[in-house]
Structure formats: structure tokens, C-alpha cells
Amino acid sequence: MEDLPEELRTPPVALAALVGMPELHPQISMSLHTEQPPINTLALPDFSKVAVIGGKEGAPLEARIPAPAGVLKADWMHKHRTKVPAVLAVLFDREQVNGDPAQWMEVCSHLDNVRNVIRGRNTKLVVAIVQPTLHGEINDDRTAALRKRAELDNKCCMTFISHDPTELKRSLARLGSILGELANLYYKEQSRRVKARLDKKNWTATEIAVRFNFKMGYYAEFRRDWVTALRFYETAYTLLLEVFSNPAETQSIQRVVELKAVAEQLHFKVSTLLLHSGKEVEAVKWFKHHIASFKKLSGPPEGIFMHWAWVGQQHHVFGDLLKTGRSTAPTSTAVLAGSGVTERELQPGFYYQIAASYMAGRRRTFERAFATFESFDNPDAVDVLAGPPEEVGPPLYVGQGPRVLSRMSEEQSATPDEYMRHAMLTERQFPHSRAAINLLTKAHEQYKATQATRMIYYLGTQMGREYFHAGEHENAKRLFDTVAEMYRKEAWVELLAASLEYLRETAKHLGLSKEFLEYSLELAALPEESWSEVARRSTALTDVIAAITGTDALPDGEAPIALEIDLVSPLRGVLSVCVAFHEQAVKPGMSTRLTVSLLTHLPHPLELGDLEIHFNQNACNLALKHSLDQGCDLKLMPHQWKRLEVDIIAVKSGKLECLFAVARLGRNTTVRCQVESPASREPDPFWQFEPALESYPVKDKNLAFLGQKVVQVEEVEPKVDIEIDSGGTGLLGETVLVRIHIRSRGHAIDAGELQVSVTEVASNDAFSPKTPSTGSSAACAKIFVPARLKDGSGETLLWEFQGSMKIPYVEADGSWSTSTYLRFTEAKPVSFFVTLGYQIQFGTNDDTHKLWSHKHVDLQCEEALRINCRYMVPFQRDAFLPGSVERSAGTVLPFDENICSVPLLISPVQVEEKNARTCQVRRMEGSRLRNSAISQSSEATKLLPGEVFNQILSIRPLAVSSSLDIGTVALRWEREQQRQEPEVVEVSGIDEIMASPSSTDATGILQSSVTTRLALPVIAVEKAPVVVSLQYPPYGLLGTPFTLSFRIQNRTNTVQEVKFSVVDAQSFLVSGASRGSISLLPSSTESLPLKLVPIACGMQQLPQVMLTLVNFSASYQPPASNTQLFVFPSKPRLQPQSITEALARESAITSEGGRAFY
């Protein structure tokens, strides 16, 4: 649509001319452009330029109109939009109007000159007298004289204020309103004048009626009367059809082109108005009527390409109109029902695609016409219409050719031969393919928005053809490859064949021999849809045979070509290979039967030079050569399976799979085809519904449904025995000796490899009997191997074992042993796996085979000791305020219980202090504390299963801490029976490790004892503000008084008030204060004594005392379990030594603070 002139593409706008006062023209022009509708301006700088808008007077209505030389004048629309104003505004300065007689006479002269110029055009006139402000006075007499001289009414003679912004705005609005009204009146009068001349019918040529109706429609567009404009354009179009009274073949080519150009303009106007009014269906119907009316008016045969160019241009322009000229949303499907218009005809892409098709037809017809033209044209002839502008002028009428200015006015038009020569030479420079590609690209964008997938691929095919004709073979190949992939998926034979034809040619032009063979073979292997495709397939196969046999040279020479055919390759129709083993499992060294089936869909027999079958075991590969004498026929007949049976000897155990077959075609072409199994073979989508095809690759129906390209070669049974001796249940933390014995039962162990690993029993990580273990260990146990240190100490170094261990050569029926250690890190049962791999000689080709033997045992692990502890104090000390233990001496009692099933020897408990400055820990013997530090003791205690060993430790905190870390309790133990000395094995790399005993790779020295540690719980230590100590005898006597004393100590720097209350007990008579308060000075101590007399025997509860610290709002009452006393009926009889020890303990307790509460 961009090729059409602007005056046709855009609606016309009224034109007004301005003369006088040129400094005001920009403001007036800008204001008129903002009017609705807008008004264009033609600014004349002075009155001398007024003559440019003048014109001759029209002929009288009664005058006879002669036959015109054309239908529509070429510059008529442009002239009325830019040169012929509808109204002229004359601007006079007030000083000129009110000036002296000379100035007044000049004004009158200019006005008379303007009236004489516009008299022939019937242009409307407006006179504006310009003054700066409203304060100035205008001579009314002279103003009246101006109106009378110009024959104007009052509204056409106005005052224009130029310097006052408010009044200037009003003046511009008034001037715009007057000019718009007069312009509308002008175009209405012009239309009436044309209508009057049309009604007179003083003309004989129908072209005059077409012209007059077109003018009236254009004048209606000036007035924005779209309905009237549409009616006149439709009338003009109908009259134009009557001009074609004679067949187009008998008319000159210039005449046919001119009438089509006029029809194009009328159709463009009608379609634009219909689309802008929302009548899409009517616009499509009008377009279909337009094409049907002129599609057969092709003109002379030599100019048929211009006809197809015109038809394509109509579709292109209408597609652009649908794309940009819609005023509403797309028409719904319900509206289209019964209208004769389909939804596709409302899509712009539909018309772009048809325009591209006509562009291709234009190219083809031009190529034929130009060949004929070159044969008969005079080579010395000159294109007279291609001269410079001074020799060749533009046409006078729409659709006519250029004029030769050097000739007489009657003979300036070109002759038919000159016109045809110019058209031929001009058309030769036109880029047909590029124009078609642009149209198809626009169609692709439109269909892509609607997700019309198949239409998009069809457009890709057309774009590929145009790229091919344009010589852009790389772009053509890229598009055709994409399109062909789509057609392969949907099995569109005819469309795929057409694409493959172009792909063959593009590959040939690009010198791609491999792609040329692939496309040719694929094309030849397609089913025949018509006789033309039979010939096309035969031609493609002939080209392939000639190329692979060397008769014709390939595009890139004689380089070897290797074709690949997989399960999704488009070349499956060229060659398919299907194999089936007759057995599912076979012993190593035994032969098995294999059926190889070959199939081709080429139209002629295919003879293979040789055939190679490849397996995953290279020793089983075989080669077949075409030889009728040896009974090996590799000639494949079309659509028939060629079945070959061969024997295969499996050498190695495991999976034997047929991978691919390599067939040789000719001297330098091979085809590598991936094989398929009959049971899983997918049919070719192009041939699965074709008749007379053998559907089964093998004759045996069982093999056809169950045959596979894989056979399982059974494993050779290893002839070795593995024994594992673990020595019973292991203890947590202990290093357990595990012996491994290997004995041969007929196989010599060569290149032996031993792998050891452990897994948790609950993990179910069982090893496959056909694969080696990974050599990794479970997290609950670790494997170690022993090695003797070379420093002369005789100690054995344990080295953590990972990976595999090389073992020496073992003869048949021989044996070999080694030792490993297993250390448990968690008390969980584990499986101890041993995997032995070794090589044996197998077959006649000295092939080695790796055999694997596995053995595992489940090992139990249990905890040897359960170590626990609890804090004990010889007196009870509780918190008066919420807090923790005060700094004072206490005891901890670790006890060890043998929970395993074997006797243990344990050493005395050792304590590893965290920090001796914050806490002191001492071991106590019996009931006495040792003053010396804890020493190492070589004495061992035998602990039977189920027995408990206790050890008392004394702990004294030395610092206040919220979390005091005391340390760790360590206990060394070992089994009662001694272990056997382990073997020292040779492990690769162990020499380097033994050379450096401090190496971090070594785990440690092998020891018989195990150390078990327990971290003591942390305690919080704080200094209490107030401490209350309760003191009373260890027992009481019935009826004998004793003293119960509360000793209250204030450790703060302030006075503390303590309230107390005593609750009587039924078993005691109480004497003393039962309620009151005590004031404690800073750092002082007070006592609260109570006299008690027991009146009952046995364990009795002492009176309950409640203490309240007023300043801290805290209360404390000793627990009932800590305030009990045993009352004897009489004084008990105790041994003196026992009494002494008891008193000593009591004195020790008292020295530590007695029964204190805080």
C-alpha cells in the first residue's frame, strides 16, 4: 500500500490560502490544523503570488464535452489538495485601511486583483482587518466600502486582534470557523456544478461519467460525508465496467492497464470507506466482486505478466487495508454465517499469501514472455520511455505510460511496441523473489498470531521456493529442512516429496554430497501417489545409483560418504535391519543362531557390496560379502524382507547386543544402520498402511513377537571358596580380628584383587553376584589392615583400608590367607562382604575373562560397658533464691555396669580435668578423701557380666560459673582372654607409610585395651546472698530434749529482713518462737533455736519452718524428705570404732557447712 500515492491513501483535507501580513501566517496555520476537521493552509507571502491559485473559467453547462484521452487526470487529486484552495483569507493592516488615499488605493487594487484571480475557481473570499488591540478605531466607511467592493457579507469581513493573547485566541477561533464553513460550502457547490454537468448528458464517452462521479465522491470526502462519497465511488466503479465493451484481447495493452489502474483507485476508495465504517463482510464481498470482474481481463498474451502483477497488487493492498483499516473488533463467526464470507477471508495473511502466489506467477509468465521478446526484438532498439526528465514526462491520466516530450502533443504517447519494450526492460529489473518473500513474511506474521501451524509451514515451503529462485540456497535449505521435518511427522507424502525435490537441488548447488544422497534416497523410498511421483522417484534413484557407482560425479568430488540411519531417521525406508536371537540365554563359548532381516522400499532392487554386523563385544563382529557362489545373496528386492541366518559364538559373559549394521553401496558410500528387534520394531509411517508388504521380519511367529537383539551370556562359575572367621561378637570400640581364607577348587588365581567392605544389615545393600563391590565401608564400622613397624619396637600399625588389595598368584587347588581388623563405631549389626576378582584364560584367542566371587557374614556388635554418673553431697543444700549450687565440696559417683556377655578387666577410673583452676576433682577410697592427685594404677578389676563397679569422686568448684565444665571420666577395659597375634600383610603403598610412623594416614598402634570416656555434666555455680543452715543430731531419744537450730548468714552489703513461721509436729513438743522476723546486718550471722522433745518412736517428721526473705520476695521451706529424724526408745548400742567413724564423718560434714539451705 506504500506504493500508492498519498492523496489516494489518506482522506482529503480542506485547503485555505492566506495572503497579506505574512508574520501572522504561522499562528493561523497552526490554529487551522487543530480545527475539527483540520484545514491545510497555502501561505502566500505577498499579493504578487496570488496568481498561482488562479485558473481558467469552466466551460458553460451547455457545451458539448468531447471524448477524453483518459479517464482520470493524474494530478487532479494532488492539485485540489495542495494548489486549489477552497477559501482565500486576505489580511489587511488597520493602518493601510485607515491610511492616506494612496494606501487606501493600494488596498483596493490588491482586493480587485484577488477577485479577478479567484473568479475562475469560484474560491470563497474572507477579508480580515488586523489591529493590535481592541482600543484602535477602524474607519467604518472604508470597511463598508471593502465589503461592497469584494461583494461580501458581514461575517466574511472581520476584525483580527493580533497582540492581545485572549483576543488573539478568539480571533483565531472565529477565523477558523468562518474558513471551515466557507470551505464546506465551496466543496458542496463544486459537487453541484459537476452534478449539473453530469445531468446534462452532453457527452458520449462513459469515461466522462466515471470521472464526474469520482470527482463528486472526492468532494464529498472533503466535506467528511462518507456515505455520499461511498455512493459516488460505487457508481463510478459500475460505470467503469461498462467501458470494457470490447474483449480485452482486442484492446491495446495501454488501454487495459489504464482501466485497471482506475479500477484500482475506485476499489481502494470503496474498500477503505467500508472498512472504516465497520463493514468488513461487505468489504470482502466487494473485493471478491472486484477480482472476479477484472481477473479475466488479462490483455494481450505478451503482457500477461502485468495482469498478474495487478492482481497480486490488489490482494496485497486489500490485506494492508484489513490490517490497518479496521475500525472495530474482528467480525464474529455468528455474523459470518450465511454471508458467503469465511473467517479465513477476514485474515490479512490470507491475501498476503495469495499475493505472493501471483508474484510467483508473474515471474514465470514474465520469463516466458521475455524469452519470446528477446527472440523477436530488435537488439538495436532503444527504450524511449527511459530517458531523462527533460525528454520523458509523467503521464497525463491515471494508468497511462510516460510521454515523449520531443514529439508533438498528439503523438507524445508511446506506441504499443515502445510501451511493451519499456515494460519488459523495467520488469527485468524487478526483484520478484524478494517481493514474494516479503509478502510471505508478512503472511507468516499474521498466521503466527493466530497459531495456524500448518499454514505457517505451507508458507515456509513457498518462501523456500522463492529463496531457491533467488539463488539464496542456504536460506532455502534451512526452510525446506524445517518444513520437511513437519511433513515427516504427519506423513504427508506429496508435500514431503515436493520439499525433498528442492532440497536435492539446494544440496547440489551447495556442493553437499552427503545431503544430496540422503534427500535423493529418501525421495526414492516414498510411496507412489501419482504417475508423476513414480517418475520423480525413478529419477532420484537413478541419480543416486549414478553417484555411488561413479558414473556421475558427486557435488564435492569422490570423497567417501558415510550415511547414518537410526530408529527415527527419515532413511528408514531406504534400509531397515532387524535382528533376532533364537535363544534368550547362552553359555560362554557356545554358538547361537541369529536371524538378520533386511528391507528396502526403493522402487528398484538394491544390491549391497558387503554387510558388517557389529556387537557390543568386538570378538563377535562378522562380515558378509555378496557372493552367489557361497550362498550369500545381498540383493534386496523392493518391499520384501531378505532373511539371513548366521551363528554367533559368545566369548564374554554378560549382555551380548547387536548394535548396528554397516552396508557398502558402490565404491565410496557406506550406510550405518541401527538394528531393531522384531518385538519392538515400529513400522514406517509412510508404508504401514500400504498393501502387499510382508509385515513380519522373521518367519517364526514366536520370534516375530518375542525376538530380541540382545542375548544374555551366562557368567562362568568361579571355582574358589572364601571363608571368613570373625571370632564371635564384637564389642563397641574394640578392634576385632577377621581372618579371610581363599582356597582354589580348580582355577588358578591370576591378577587377583580382593575387596572388603561392610554395610549395615538393615540397609539391604546386597551386592549383585555378577558385579564387584565398591569397597566402601558403613558409618558404623571401619576396616583396618595391620602392618609391622620397622623401628624395632615390634608394634603393629593399623591402616584404614579402602579400595582393593592385590593378592599374589595362587595355583590351582592352592590357598591364601590374610587378616583384617574391624572396629565398631556404633553398636549395630553389620554385614562383612569379601569380593574376590581374578582372571582366567578363555577361548582360542587368548581372551581373558574376569570372574568374581562373593562371600559375606553378619557380625554382631554390643556395648561392653554402660557408664553413668550422678552427683551426691554429704548434706542437702537447696536454693533460697532461684539459682544453682554454691561453691562448696560435693561428690560424684560414676558407676560402670558390664552389659556384655564376656568378663572384662577394668582399670581404675581416671578423670581428665577441664581446668584445674576452676574445679578440683579427687578420687576417694572408701569413705576417705585422698589429699594427693589421682595417680595411674596398674591394678585391674575383673568385672563379670551384669556386675556394677562404683567409684566415688570429690568435686570442689573454685569459681562462680553459669556452666562449669568439670571434665571427662575415662575407663580402660579389655577382655579377660588374650587375642592371637595377627598376620602382617603386604599392602601396596604400606612401605611408605611405615617409614613415617607419625603419618596421619595411620590410624594408630594395635592395642588390646579400649578406653571408654564419659563427659561429666556441667553445673552452675553461684554465690548465694543468704544462707540458712539447719543443724540437729543424727538421731533422737524418746523423751530426751534436743536442739533444732537455724543458722542464717547474710553475705550481702545491705540489711536483710527474714520472716519465719513454725508449724508444730505431732511427734514433738516444740519450745521457742513460732512466728517473727529477724534483721540481719551486712556480713552477719544469726541463729533461730528450737527446743524439741520426741514423744513417738521411729522415723518422725520434724516441725516445718517457712523462711521468707523480704527484700528479695523469696520464700523457702526445707523439703519434708530432708527434715526427718529417727527416734530410738532408748540409747542405741554402737561399736566404739563405728561411733568414732560416724562422729568423724559427722564432723567432716559439719565442717563443710552442716545441713545448709540457701
Disulfide bonds with the S-S distance in Angstrom:
none
